[in-house]
Amino acid sequence: MDNFASETDSDYTSYWRDWFISSRGNEYYCEIDEDYLTDRFNLTGLNTEVQYYQYALDLVTDVFDMEVDDDMREQIEKSARHLYGLVHARYIVTTRGLAKMLDKYKQGVFGKCPRVICDQQHLLPMGLHDTPGTSTVKLYCAKCEDIYTPKSSRHNSIDGAYFGTSFHNILFQVYPAMLPPKTQRRYEPRIYGFRVHAAAALMRWQEENREEMKERVRRGGLETGFEDEDEEAEGEDSEEGEESKDGIDDMFEAPAAAAPVQ
């Protein structure tokens, strides 16, 4: 804002959206079409949520030409950013908005999943609430179906309501081919090659329930959505489990076999 405010009033009123989108920390936003911003139907109800609403709208749509002091300009600028965020949440669930956000998703603009097993799956921004000021933006991984906090403090300060709670789900409904296959691979705690008992027992219970649910889905004629190679991975895991079991059995059987010799 400091760099932009130092320009002339003409620059200030002519390139606000370009400046806002290109500013560091605003990479998650897409540019809202002017036609969408000037259609009053798309702005319904926002006049009660944004201070200096008309001034802020004039600034966002590049028609603000009023002479104001620095303090007032700062207030209008703050309202303009808030207004843009609220409109942005509505715009990105439109056909045009989804297409723009899809391009960013493909490019990995929103980052990659920190979970190793997700193999750097691209993330999508989302909000935990639709009410502004409740929580900051989070990042959703469609592969592990979990959410993460942005690494950058600039991104972590963005209001989650500017993306909403439905956008990421709508995008995959509209573009189902972009939905990655689910993975059953998980990190398995081991000590010297042997499974940790409590963790192993829990994983076995979870796997049994997962297989039961998958079978019910198959009987319903639906795709499970899991990776094909998971079946091979399960086979390898079971073989490893048998080897580990045999190893443990050998440890306990060896003394018994040696007893008669003594």
N, C-alpha and C positions, 0 to 999 in steps of 0.2 A: 504493500500500500504506500510506503514511503517513497519508493522509486516512482510509482505511478503518479502520486500526488504532486511530485516535483515537476511534472510535465505541464504543458499549457492547458488552459481550460478546454480548448478545442479538442486536444488529445484525450482529456479526461472524459469528455462526453461522447467521444466517437468510437473508442475501442475498449469499453469496459469489459465486455464478455471475452474478447480475445485476451485481454490482460488477465482476467480471472482464471480462464482455463489453462493458460500457459504458466501461471504462478506455481512455484514449488509448493508441493503439498496438496495441490488440487488435481493431481493426475487421475484420481478416481472418477472425477466428473466427466461427463460428455457434454458437448456443446448443444444447447437447446435451440431448435429452429426458431427463427424470428416469428414465423407464422403462428407457431404454438404459443409463444409468449404474448402475442398481440390479440389472441382470441380470448375474450373475457370469460368464456365458459370454462376454459381450462384453469382459471384463477379463482373460481368460485370459493368463497369462504376465507380466502387468504388475507383479505383486507382487515379482518379482525385479529389476525395472528401476527401481523407485521407492523411495527411502529413506523411512522412516516411512509406508509404503504405507497401512496401515489408518487412521492419523490423517488422511492426505491425502484419502483417499476419504471419510471422515466429514465433512471440511470441504467438499469439493466437493458432497456430497449434502445439506449443511445439517443434519447431525445431530451435529456436533462440539460438545461441551459440557464439555470438560475444561479445568480451570484449569492454565495453563502460564505460564512466565516469557516475557519478550519474545524472548530468544534462541531458545528452543524454538519459539515461535510463528512466528518468521521462517523457521526450517528447515522447519516443517510447511507454511507458505505456499509456499515455494519448491518443495517436493515436490508440493503440490497443483497448482501451475501446470504442472509437468512432466507430472503424471498426466493433467491435462485435455488437454494437447497430444497425448499419445499416444492417448488415447481419441478425440480429435477426428479424428485421421488415419483411424481405423476408421469413425467415424460418418459422415463426409462421403461415403463411397462406398455408403451405404445409400440406399434410396429417399427417405426423409425428409430425410436429410442433403443429398443431391444437390439436392432441391427448394429447400432453404434457401440453399444456395450459389448456385443458379441465380438466385434473386431478387437476391442481392448482385451477381452478375455483370451482370444487366440494368441495375441501378442504377449501375454503374460504380464500386462501392465499392473495387475492387482497382486502380483507375487505368486509364489509357488508353495505348496503345502510343506511344512517343516517335518512332517512325519516321513521317515525314511522309506517305509514300505509303500507309500503312495507314489514313489518315483517322480517327484517334482510335478505333481498334478497342479494345474493352474487353479487359482482361487477366484472367487467372486465376492464383491462387497455386499454386506447385508446389515440390516438393523435388527436389534432385539425387540424394539418397540417402534410404533408408528407415531408416538407422541414426542415432539422435539424436546430436547433437554433432559431426556431420561437416561440415555446411554450412548456411548460412542460407537462408531462403525466397527464391525467385525468382518472377518474373512471366512468364507464357507468353502470347504473342500467337498466336492461331489463324490469323491472316491471313498473316503472314510466317513463321510457325512458328519464331520465335526467342524467346529468353528474355532478361529484363532484370532489373536490380537495382532494388528499390524506392527511391524518392526519399527517403522519410522514414527517418531513422536508427532510429526506434522500430520500424518495420516490418522494417528490415534486420537487426535483432537477433533476429528470431523464427527458431526452429529449423525448417529445411525438412522435417524428419521429421514435423512436426505436420500436414503436408498430403500428404506422400508423393509418390512418383514416378508414380502411376497415376491419381490423382483427375481431373486435367484431361482425360485421354483417355477415361476412363469417362463423364464428364459429356457429352461430345460423342457418345459411342456411344448413350447413353440419350436425349439430346435432339439428334438430327442436324440438326434445323431451325435450331439455334443456331450451327451451324458456318458461318462466313463463307466466301464464295468466295475462292479464291486469286487473287492478282494477279501479272501478269507485268511490271507497270510497275516500272522501276528508274531510279534517277538515272544519267544518262550524262555522264561528264566531258567537257567541251569547252573549247577555247581559241579565243576570238574566233569562236565558232560552229562550229568544226571539231572533230570527235571526236579525243580523244587516242588515238594509234595503238595502244599496248599494251593500253589498257583496252578499246578498240573491238574489237580482235582477240579478246580473251578473251570479251567479251560475245557476239560472233558465234558463237564455238565453243559457248558455253553455250546459246544460243538454238537452234542446230542440234540439239544433243543433247536439249534439252527438247522440241522439236517431234517428234523421233523417238520419244521416250518417250510423248508424248501420242498419237501415231498408234498405237502398240502398245496403249495403254489403250483407244482407240476400237475397235480391231479385236477386243478382248476383250469388247466390249459394255458397258464401264463408263464412268461419267461422269468427266471429267478434273478437275472441281472448280474450273476457272478461270473468271474473269469473262468474260461475253460481249463486253464492250467492248474486251477485250484485242486482239481481231482487228483492230478499227478502229485501235487504238493502234499495232499492228504496221504497218498500212498507212501511217499517218502517218510512223512512224519510217523506213520504207523510202523514202518520198518525200523526207524530209529527208536521208537518206543519199545519194540520187541527186543532190540539189541540191548537197550538200557535195562530192561527188565531181566534179561538173561544175565547181564553183568552183575546186577544186584543179587540174583539168585546164586550165582557162582561164588560171590563173596561169602554168603552164609553157608553154602554147601561144602565149601572146601575144608573147614575145620572138622566137619562131621566125617568126611571121607578119610581124613588123616588120623583120626582117633584110634582105629584098630592097629595102625602101624606102630603107634607109640606103645 
